[in-house]
Amino acid sequence: VQLQASGGGLVQPGGSLKLSCVASGISFRVLGMGWYRQAPGKEREFVARISMEFSTTYADSVKGRFTISRDNAKKTAYLQMNSLKSDDTAVYYCYAVYRREFLGQGTQVTVSS
């Protein structure tokens, strides 16, 4: 499974960004998809996941601000991030799960004025 994440960038506090993660190498429908993030000097942490049945789970820190979704036809998972805070600054990694976990490359999100 190959994962290609995109959509990161610099945004002001209170702003929004939408990350995308395109998967290839396997039928997208069987994959659980999700996002981790890692801030400088901190351990990687779970952000959100969506199952193949479209069930979603969020970290408490992003609940109500972030929305994970998937488009099976486009083989893509998304992370819509609203009301961004400086604490959301991190490298965001998408991952996929099918028998084991696959981790994609990261995309930098910087929230700063």
VEXPAKOL-808774 format. One record per residue: residue number from 1; residue in one letter; chain; x, y, z of N, C-alpha, C, O in turn. Coordinates in nm, 2 decimals, decimal comma. Atoms other than C-alpha are relative to their C-alpha. Layout:
<atoms>
+-----+---------+--------+--------+--------+--------+--------+--------+--------+--------+--------+--------+--------+--------+--------+
| num | residuo | cadena |   n_xx |   n_yy |   n_zz |  ca_xx |  ca_yy |  ca_zz |   c_xx |   c_yy |   c_zz |   o_xx |   o_yy |   o_zz |
+-----+---------+--------+--------+--------+--------+--------+--------+--------+--------+--------+--------+--------+--------+--------+
| NUM |       A |      A |      X |      Y |      Z |      X |      Y |      Z |      X |      Y |      Z |      X |      Y |      Z |
...
+-----+---------+--------+--------+--------+--------+--------+--------+--------+--------+--------+--------+--------+--------+--------+
</atoms>
This chain:
<atoms>
+-----+---------+--------+--------+--------+--------+--------+--------+--------+--------+--------+--------+--------+--------+--------+
| num | residuo | cadena |   n_xx |   n_yy |   n_zz |  ca_xx |  ca_yy |  ca_zz |   c_xx |   c_yy |   c_zz |   o_xx |   o_yy |   o_zz |
+-----+---------+--------+--------+--------+--------+--------+--------+--------+--------+--------+--------+--------+--------+--------+
|   1 |       V |      A |   0,09 |  -0,12 |   0,00 |   0,00 |   0,00 |   0,00 |   0,09 |   0,12 |   0,00 |   0,18 |   0,14 |   0,08 |
|   2 |       Q |      A |  -0,08 |  -0,13 |   0,01 |   0,14 |   0,34 |  -0,10 |  -0,10 |   0,11 |   0,03 |  -0,22 |   0,12 |  -0,02 |
|   3 |       L |      A |   0,09 |  -0,11 |  -0,05 |   0,00 |   0,66 |   0,06 |   0,07 |   0,13 |  -0,04 |   0,19 |   0,15 |  -0,01 |
|   4 |       Q |      A |  -0,06 |  -0,13 |   0,03 |   0,05 |   1,01 |  -0,07 |  -0,09 |   0,11 |   0,06 |  -0,21 |   0,13 |   0,02 |
|   5 |       A |      A |   0,08 |  -0,10 |  -0,07 |  -0,06 |   1,29 |   0,16 |   0,04 |   0,14 |  -0,06 |   0,15 |   0,16 |  -0,11 |
|   6 |       S |      A |  -0,02 |  -0,14 |   0,05 |  -0,10 |   1,66 |   0,06 |  -0,09 |   0,09 |   0,06 |  -0,18 |   0,05 |   0,13 |
|   7 |       G |      A |   0,10 |  -0,10 |  -0,05 |  -0,27 |   1,98 |   0,15 |   0,05 |   0,08 |   0,12 |  -0,02 |   0,17 |   0,17 |
|   8 |       G |      A |  -0,05 |  -0,08 |  -0,11 |  -0,05 |   2,11 |   0,43 |   0,04 |   0,14 |  -0,04 |   0,04 |   0,17 |  -0,16 |
|   9 |       G |      A |  -0,05 |  -0,13 |   0,03 |   0,07 |   2,46 |   0,46 |   0,00 |   0,09 |   0,12 |  -0,01 |   0,04 |   0,24 |
|  10 |       L |      A |   0,00 |  -0,10 |  -0,11 |   0,08 |   2,78 |   0,67 |  -0,14 |   0,06 |   0,00 |  -0,19 |   0,11 |  -0,10 |
|  11 |       V |      A |   0,13 |  -0,06 |  -0,02 |  -0,25 |   2,91 |   0,81 |   0,00 |   0,07 |   0,13 |   0,07 |   0,04 |   0,23 |
|  12 |       Q |      A |   0,02 |  -0,08 |  -0,12 |  -0,35 |   3,17 |   1,06 |  -0,09 |  -0,07 |   0,11 |  -0,17 |  -0,15 |   0,07 |
|  13 |       P |      A |   0,09 |   0,06 |  -0,10 |  -0,51 |   3,07 |   1,39 |  -0,15 |   0,03 |  -0,03 |  -0,18 |   0,14 |  -0,07 |
|  14 |       G |      A |   0,14 |  -0,02 |   0,03 |  -0,88 |   3,02 |   1,34 |  -0,03 |  -0,04 |  -0,14 |  -0,15 |  -0,05 |  -0,18 |
|  15 |       G |      A |   0,02 |   0,03 |   0,14 |  -0,83 |   2,92 |   0,98 |  -0,02 |  -0,15 |  -0,02 |  -0,04 |  -0,23 |   0,07 |
|  16 |       S |      A |   0,03 |   0,13 |   0,04 |  -0,89 |   2,60 |   0,79 |   0,10 |  -0,06 |  -0,10 |   0,16 |   0,02 |  -0,18 |
|  17 |       L |      A |  -0,08 |   0,07 |   0,10 |  -0,70 |   2,34 |   0,59 |  -0,07 |  -0,13 |  -0,03 |  -0,14 |  -0,18 |   0,06 |
|  18 |       K |      A |   0,05 |   0,13 |   0,03 |  -0,80 |   2,02 |   0,41 |   0,11 |  -0,09 |  -0,05 |   0,17 |  -0,06 |  -0,15 |
|  19 |       L |      A |  -0,11 |   0,09 |   0,04 |  -0,55 |   1,74 |   0,39 |  -0,07 |  -0,12 |  -0,08 |  -0,18 |  -0,16 |  -0,06 |
|  20 |       S |      A |   0,04 |   0,11 |   0,08 |  -0,58 |   1,46 |   0,14 |   0,10 |  -0,11 |   0,00 |   0,22 |  -0,09 |   0,02 |
|  21 |       C |      A |  -0,09 |   0,12 |   0,00 |  -0,44 |   1,11 |   0,13 |  -0,05 |  -0,10 |  -0,10 |  -0,15 |  -0,16 |  -0,09 |
|  22 |       V |      A |   0,03 |   0,10 |   0,11 |  -0,44 |   0,90 |  -0,19 |   0,07 |  -0,13 |   0,02 |   0,19 |  -0,13 |   0,05 |
|  23 |       A |      A |  -0,06 |   0,13 |  -0,02 |  -0,39 |   0,53 |  -0,15 |   0,00 |  -0,08 |  -0,13 |  -0,09 |  -0,06 |  -0,22 |
|  24 |       S |      A |  -0,01 |   0,08 |   0,11 |  -0,28 |   0,29 |  -0,41 |   0,06 |  -0,14 |   0,04 |   0,12 |  -0,15 |   0,14 |
|  25 |       G |      A |  -0,06 |   0,12 |  -0,02 |  -0,17 |  -0,07 |  -0,44 |  -0,09 |  -0,11 |   0,06 |  -0,05 |  -0,23 |   0,07 |
|  26 |       I |      A |   0,10 |   0,09 |  -0,06 |  -0,48 |  -0,23 |  -0,29 |  -0,14 |   0,06 |  -0,02 |  -0,15 |   0,18 |  -0,04 |
|  27 |       S |      A |   0,14 |  -0,05 |   0,01 |  -0,86 |  -0,20 |  -0,32 |  -0,02 |   0,10 |   0,12 |  -0,01 |   0,06 |   0,24 |
|  28 |       F |      A |   0,02 |  -0,10 |  -0,11 |  -0,93 |   0,12 |  -0,12 |  -0,11 |  -0,04 |   0,09 |  -0,11 |   0,00 |   0,21 |
|  29 |       R |      A |   0,12 |   0,03 |  -0,08 |  -1,26 |  -0,01 |   0,01 |   0,03 |  -0,09 |   0,12 |  -0,04 |  -0,08 |   0,22 |
|  30 |       V |      A |  -0,03 |   0,08 |  -0,12 |  -1,09 |  -0,26 |   0,24 |   0,09 |   0,06 |   0,10 |   0,11 |   0,01 |   0,21 |
|  31 |       L |      A |  -0,09 |  -0,06 |  -0,09 |  -0,87 |  -0,01 |   0,40 |  -0,07 |   0,08 |   0,11 |  -0,17 |   0,16 |   0,08 |
|  32 |       G |      A |   0,03 |  -0,11 |  -0,10 |  -0,93 |   0,17 |   0,73 |   0,11 |   0,11 |  -0,02 |   0,22 |   0,08 |  -0,05 |
|  33 |       M |      A |  -0,09 |  -0,11 |   0,02 |  -0,78 |   0,51 |   0,70 |   0,01 |   0,09 |   0,12 |  -0,09 |   0,10 |   0,20 |
|  34 |       G |      A |  -0,01 |  -0,09 |  -0,11 |  -0,65 |   0,76 |   0,95 |   0,11 |   0,10 |  -0,01 |   0,19 |   0,10 |  -0,11 |
|  35 |       W |      A |  -0,11 |  -0,10 |  -0,01 |  -0,42 |   1,04 |   1,05 |   0,06 |   0,01 |   0,14 |  -0,01 |   0,00 |   0,24 |
|  36 |       Y |      A |  -0,08 |  -0,03 |  -0,12 |  -0,15 |   1,09 |   1,31 |   0,06 |   0,14 |  -0,02 |   0,05 |   0,19 |  -0,13 |
|  37 |       R |      A |  -0,08 |  -0,12 |   0,01 |   0,05 |   1,40 |   1,38 |   0,11 |   0,00 |   0,10 |   0,10 |  -0,07 |   0,20 |
|  38 |       Q |      A |  -0,11 |  -0,01 |  -0,09 |   0,38 |   1,48 |   1,54 |   0,05 |   0,14 |   0,00 |   0,10 |   0,19 |  -0,10 |
|  39 |       A |      A |  -0,05 |  -0,13 |  -0,01 |   0,47 |   1,81 |   1,67 |   0,15 |   0,00 |   0,04 |   0,20 |  -0,10 |   0,09 |
|  40 |       P |      A |  -0,15 |   0,00 |  -0,04 |   0,84 |   1,92 |   1,73 |   0,02 |  -0,03 |   0,14 |  -0,05 |   0,02 |   0,23 |
|  41 |       G |      A |  -0,03 |   0,04 |  -0,14 |   0,98 |   1,75 |   2,04 |  -0,10 |  -0,08 |   0,07 |  -0,09 |  -0,11 |   0,19 |
|  42 |       K |      A |   0,10 |   0,08 |  -0,06 |   0,67 |   1,55 |   2,09 |  -0,02 |  -0,14 |  -0,07 |   0,03 |  -0,16 |  -0,18 |
|  43 |       E |      A |   0,03 |   0,13 |   0,06 |   0,56 |   1,19 |   2,03 |  -0,11 |   0,01 |  -0,10 |  -0,20 |   0,10 |  -0,09 |
|  44 |       R |      A |   0,11 |   0,01 |   0,10 |   0,34 |   1,10 |   1,74 |  -0,13 |  -0,03 |   0,07 |  -0,14 |  -0,11 |   0,16 |
|  45 |       E |      A |   0,13 |   0,02 |  -0,07 |  -0,03 |   1,11 |   1,84 |  -0,11 |  -0,02 |  -0,10 |  -0,10 |   0,03 |  -0,22 |
|  46 |       F |      A |   0,11 |   0,03 |   0,09 |  -0,35 |   0,98 |   1,69 |  -0,09 |   0,13 |  -0,01 |  -0,11 |   0,20 |   0,08 |
|  47 |       V |      A |   0,09 |  -0,11 |   0,03 |  -0,58 |   1,24 |   1,53 |  -0,14 |  -0,05 |  -0,03 |  -0,24 |  -0,01 |   0,04 |
|  48 |       A |      A |   0,14 |   0,05 |   0,04 |  -0,87 |   1,06 |   1,36 |   0,02 |  -0,12 |  -0,09 |   0,12 |  -0,15 |  -0,15 |
|  49 |       R |      A |   0,00 |   0,11 |   0,08 |  -0,96 |   0,75 |   1,18 |  -0,15 |  -0,03 |  -0,06 |  -0,24 |   0,02 |   0,00 |
|  50 |       I |      A |   0,13 |   0,04 |   0,06 |  -1,24 |   0,62 |   0,95 |   0,01 |  -0,14 |  -0,05 |   0,10 |  -0,18 |  -0,12 |
|  51 |       S |      A |   0,00 |   0,14 |   0,04 |  -1,33 |   0,26 |   0,90 |  -0,05 |  -0,02 |  -0,14 |  -0,10 |   0,07 |  -0,20 |
|  52 |       M |      A |   0,05 |   0,04 |   0,13 |  -1,42 |   0,08 |   0,58 |  -0,15 |   0,02 |   0,00 |  -0,21 |   0,03 |  -0,11 |
|  53 |       E |      A |   0,15 |  -0,02 |  -0,01 |  -1,78 |   0,11 |   0,71 |  -0,03 |   0,15 |   0,03 |  -0,15 |   0,18 |   0,06 |
|  54 |       F |      A |   0,01 |  -0,14 |  -0,01 |  -1,73 |   0,49 |   0,74 |  -0,03 |   0,04 |   0,15 |  -0,08 |   0,15 |   0,17 |
|  55 |       S |      A |   0,00 |  -0,04 |  -0,14 |  -1,73 |   0,48 |   1,12 |   0,12 |   0,09 |   0,04 |   0,23 |   0,06 |  -0,01 |
|  56 |       T |      A |  -0,11 |  -0,10 |  -0,03 |  -1,52 |   0,77 |   1,26 |   0,03 |   0,01 |   0,15 |  -0,06 |  -0,02 |   0,24 |
|  57 |       T |      A |  -0,04 |  -0,01 |  -0,14 |  -1,32 |   0,82 |   1,58 |   0,10 |   0,12 |   0,00 |   0,18 |   0,14 |  -0,10 |
|  58 |       Y |      A |  -0,08 |  -0,12 |  -0,01 |  -1,14 |   1,14 |   1,69 |   0,07 |   0,01 |   0,13 |   0,02 |  -0,04 |   0,23 |
|  59 |       A |      A |  -0,06 |  -0,04 |  -0,12 |  -0,89 |   1,25 |   1,94 |  -0,08 |   0,11 |   0,07 |  -0,14 |   0,19 |   0,00 |
|  60 |       D |      A |   0,07 |  -0,10 |  -0,07 |  -1,04 |   1,46 |   2,21 |   0,04 |   0,14 |  -0,04 |  -0,04 |   0,24 |  -0,04 |
|  61 |       S |      A |  -0,06 |  -0,13 |   0,03 |  -0,81 |   1,75 |   2,12 |  -0,05 |   0,06 |  -0,13 |  -0,04 |   0,18 |  -0,15 |
|  62 |       V |      A |   0,05 |  -0,05 |   0,13 |  -0,97 |   1,78 |   1,77 |  -0,14 |  -0,02 |  -0,02 |  -0,20 |   0,03 |  -0,12 |
|  63 |       K |      A |   0,14 |   0,03 |   0,01 |  -1,32 |   1,66 |   1,83 |  -0,08 |   0,14 |  -0,02 |  -0,06 |   0,23 |   0,06 |
|  64 |       G |      A |   0,08 |  -0,12 |   0,03 |  -1,57 |   1,92 |   1,69 |   0,07 |   0,10 |  -0,09 |   0,00 |   0,19 |  -0,14 |
|  65 |       R |      A |  -0,07 |  -0,09 |   0,09 |  -1,30 |   2,09 |   1,48 |   0,04 |  -0,07 |  -0,13 |   0,05 |   0,00 |  -0,23 |
|  66 |       F |      A |  -0,05 |   0,08 |   0,12 |  -1,17 |   1,82 |   1,25 |  -0,10 |  -0,10 |  -0,04 |  -0,18 |  -0,15 |   0,04 |
|  67 |       T |      A |   0,09 |   0,10 |   0,06 |  -1,37 |   1,60 |   1,02 |   0,08 |  -0,09 |  -0,10 |   0,14 |  -0,04 |  -0,19 |
|  68 |       I |      A |  -0,06 |   0,10 |   0,09 |  -1,23 |   1,28 |   0,86 |  -0,11 |  -0,05 |  -0,10 |  -0,22 |  -0,08 |  -0,05 |
|  69 |       S |      A |   0,10 |   0,06 |   0,10 |  -1,40 |   1,15 |   0,54 |   0,08 |  -0,08 |  -0,10 |   0,20 |  -0,08 |  -0,10 |
|  70 |       R |      A |  -0,06 |   0,08 |   0,11 |  -1,33 |   0,92 |   0,25 |  -0,09 |  -0,01 |  -0,12 |  -0,21 |   0,00 |  -0,11 |
|  71 |       D |      A |   0,07 |   0,01 |   0,13 |  -1,42 |   0,89 |  -0,11 |   0,06 |  -0,12 |  -0,07 |   0,17 |  -0,12 |  -0,12 |
|  72 |       N |      A |  -0,05 |   0,13 |   0,05 |  -1,38 |   0,53 |  -0,22 |   0,02 |   0,01 |  -0,16 |   0,12 |  -0,06 |  -0,21 |
|  73 |       A |      A |  -0,02 |  -0,01 |   0,14 |  -1,42 |   0,62 |  -0,59 |   0,13 |   0,07 |  -0,04 |   0,19 |   0,04 |  -0,14 |
|  74 |       K |      A |  -0,13 |  -0,07 |   0,03 |  -1,12 |   0,86 |  -0,57 |   0,11 |  -0,06 |   0,08 |   0,23 |  -0,01 |   0,07 |
|  75 |       K |      A |  -0,10 |   0,06 |  -0,08 |  -0,93 |   0,63 |  -0,33 |   0,07 |   0,10 |   0,09 |   0,20 |   0,09 |   0,10 |
|  76 |       T |      A |  -0,05 |  -0,12 |  -0,07 |  -0,88 |   0,93 |  -0,11 |  -0,07 |   0,01 |   0,14 |  -0,19 |   0,00 |   0,15 |
|  77 |       A |      A |   0,05 |  -0,04 |  -0,13 |  -0,92 |   1,01 |   0,26 |   0,03 |   0,14 |   0,02 |   0,13 |   0,19 |  -0,03 |
|  78 |       Y |      A |  -0,01 |  -0,14 |  -0,03 |  -0,96 |   1,36 |   0,38 |   0,00 |   0,03 |   0,15 |  -0,06 |  -0,04 |   0,23 |
|  79 |       L |      A |   0,01 |  -0,05 |  -0,14 |  -0,90 |   1,55 |   0,70 |  -0,03 |   0,15 |  -0,02 |   0,06 |   0,23 |  -0,05 |
|  80 |       Q |      A |   0,04 |  -0,14 |   0,00 |  -1,09 |   1,88 |   0,71 |   0,03 |   0,06 |   0,14 |  -0,03 |   0,01 |   0,24 |
|  81 |       M |      A |  -0,04 |  -0,06 |  -0,12 |  -0,94 |   2,10 |   0,98 |  -0,05 |   0,14 |   0,01 |   0,00 |   0,23 |  -0,07 |
|  82 |       N |      A |   0,06 |  -0,13 |  -0,02 |  -1,13 |   2,40 |   1,11 |   0,04 |   0,06 |   0,13 |   0,09 |  -0,02 |   0,22 |
|  83 |       S |      A |  -0,03 |  -0,07 |  -0,13 |  -1,07 |   2,65 |   1,39 |   0,14 |  -0,04 |   0,05 |   0,16 |  -0,08 |   0,16 |
|  84 |       L |      A |  -0,14 |   0,05 |  -0,03 |  -0,70 |   2,57 |   1,38 |   0,06 |   0,09 |   0,11 |   0,04 |   0,21 |   0,11 |
|  85 |       K |      A |  -0,07 |  -0,06 |  -0,11 |  -0,49 |   2,65 |   1,68 |   0,15 |  -0,02 |  -0,02 |   0,19 |  -0,11 |  -0,10 |
|  86 |       S |      A |  -0,15 |   0,02 |   0,01 |  -0,11 |   2,69 |   1,72 |   0,04 |  -0,14 |   0,05 |   0,14 |  -0,19 |   0,00 |
|  87 |       D |      A |  -0,03 |   0,13 |  -0,05 |  -0,12 |   2,36 |   1,91 |  -0,02 |  -0,11 |  -0,11 |   0,03 |  -0,22 |  -0,09 |
|  88 |       D |      A |   0,03 |   0,10 |   0,10 |  -0,23 |   2,19 |   1,59 |   0,13 |  -0,01 |  -0,10 |   0,13 |  -0,09 |  -0,19 |
|  89 |       T |      A |  -0,12 |   0,00 |   0,08 |   0,11 |   2,27 |   1,43 |   0,08 |  -0,13 |   0,02 |   0,11 |  -0,17 |   0,13 |
|  90 |       A |      A |  -0,06 |   0,13 |  -0,01 |   0,27 |   1,94 |   1,34 |   0,02 |  -0,05 |  -0,14 |  -0,03 |   0,01 |  -0,24 |
|  91 |       V |      A |   0,00 |   0,08 |   0,12 |   0,36 |   1,70 |   1,06 |  -0,11 |  -0,10 |   0,01 |  -0,12 |  -0,17 |   0,11 |
|  92 |       Y |      A |   0,11 |   0,09 |   0,00 |   0,05 |   1,51 |   0,97 |   0,03 |  -0,11 |  -0,09 |   0,07 |  -0,10 |  -0,21 |
|  93 |       Y |      A |  -0,02 |   0,13 |   0,08 |   0,08 |   1,15 |   0,85 |  -0,13 |  -0,07 |  -0,02 |  -0,20 |  -0,09 |   0,08 |
|  94 |       C |      A |   0,11 |   0,09 |   0,02 |  -0,19 |   0,95 |   0,69 |   0,04 |  -0,14 |   0,01 |   0,16 |  -0,18 |  -0,01 |
|  95 |       Y |      A |  -0,03 |   0,14 |  -0,01 |  -0,21 |   0,58 |   0,76 |  -0,11 |  -0,08 |  -0,05 |  -0,23 |  -0,04 |  -0,06 |
|  96 |       A |      A |   0,10 |   0,09 |   0,05 |  -0,40 |   0,28 |   0,62 |   0,02 |  -0,13 |   0,08 |   0,13 |  -0,17 |   0,12 |
|  97 |       V |      A |   0,00 |   0,12 |  -0,07 |  -0,49 |  -0,04 |   0,79 |  -0,07 |  -0,11 |  -0,08 |  -0,18 |  -0,10 |  -0,12 |
|  98 |       Y |      A |   0,06 |   0,12 |   0,06 |  -0,54 |  -0,38 |   0,62 |   0,10 |  -0,11 |   0,04 |   0,21 |  -0,12 |  -0,02 |
|  99 |       R |      A |  -0,08 |   0,10 |  -0,06 |  -0,40 |  -0,67 |   0,82 |   0,12 |   0,05 |   0,07 |   0,16 |   0,00 |   0,18 |
| 100 |       R |      A |  -0,10 |  -0,07 |  -0,08 |  -0,13 |  -0,43 |   0,93 |  -0,01 |   0,15 |  -0,04 |  -0,09 |   0,18 |  -0,12 |
| 101 |       E |      A |   0,01 |  -0,14 |   0,02 |  -0,07 |  -0,06 |   0,94 |   0,11 |   0,05 |  -0,10 |   0,23 |   0,00 |  -0,10 |
| 102 |       F |      A |  -0,09 |  -0,07 |   0,10 |   0,09 |   0,14 |   0,65 |   0,00 |   0,15 |   0,03 |  -0,10 |   0,21 |   0,05 |
| 103 |       L |      A |  -0,01 |  -0,14 |  -0,03 |   0,22 |   0,48 |   0,71 |   0,05 |   0,08 |  -0,12 |   0,15 |   0,04 |  -0,19 |
| 104 |       G |      A |  -0,04 |  -0,08 |   0,12 |   0,25 |   0,75 |   0,44 |   0,10 |   0,11 |   0,05 |   0,14 |   0,12 |   0,17 |
| 105 |       Q |      A |  -0,09 |  -0,11 |  -0,03 |   0,49 |   1,05 |   0,42 |  -0,08 |   0,11 |   0,06 |  -0,21 |   0,11 |   0,05 |
| 106 |       G |      A |   0,07 |  -0,10 |  -0,07 |   0,40 |   1,35 |   0,62 |  -0,02 |   0,13 |  -0,08 |   0,04 |   0,15 |  -0,18 |
| 107 |       T |      A |   0,02 |  -0,13 |   0,05 |   0,27 |   1,69 |   0,53 |  -0,01 |   0,10 |   0,11 |  -0,07 |   0,08 |   0,21 |
| 108 |       Q |      A |  -0,02 |  -0,10 |  -0,11 |   0,36 |   2,00 |   0,74 |  -0,12 |   0,09 |   0,00 |  -0,17 |   0,15 |  -0,10 |
| 109 |       V |      A |   0,10 |  -0,09 |  -0,02 |   0,08 |   2,20 |   0,89 |   0,06 |   0,10 |   0,11 |   0,10 |   0,06 |   0,22 |
| 110 |       T |      A |  -0,05 |  -0,10 |  -0,09 |   0,19 |   2,53 |   1,06 |  -0,11 |   0,10 |   0,02 |  -0,16 |   0,16 |  -0,07 |
| 111 |       V |      A |   0,10 |  -0,09 |  -0,03 |  -0,06 |   2,74 |   1,24 |   0,06 |   0,12 |   0,08 |   0,11 |   0,10 |   0,19 |
| 112 |       S |      A |  -0,07 |  -0,12 |  -0,06 |   0,08 |   3,09 |   1,31 |  -0,05 |   0,12 |  -0,06 |  -0,09 |   0,13 |  -0,18 |
| 113 |       S |      A |   0,04 |  -0,13 |   0,06 |   0,00 |   3,45 |   1,27 |   0,12 |   0,07 |  -0,04 |   0,11 |   0,19 |  -0,09 |
+-----+---------+--------+--------+--------+--------+--------+--------+--------+--------+--------+--------+--------+--------+--------+
</atoms>
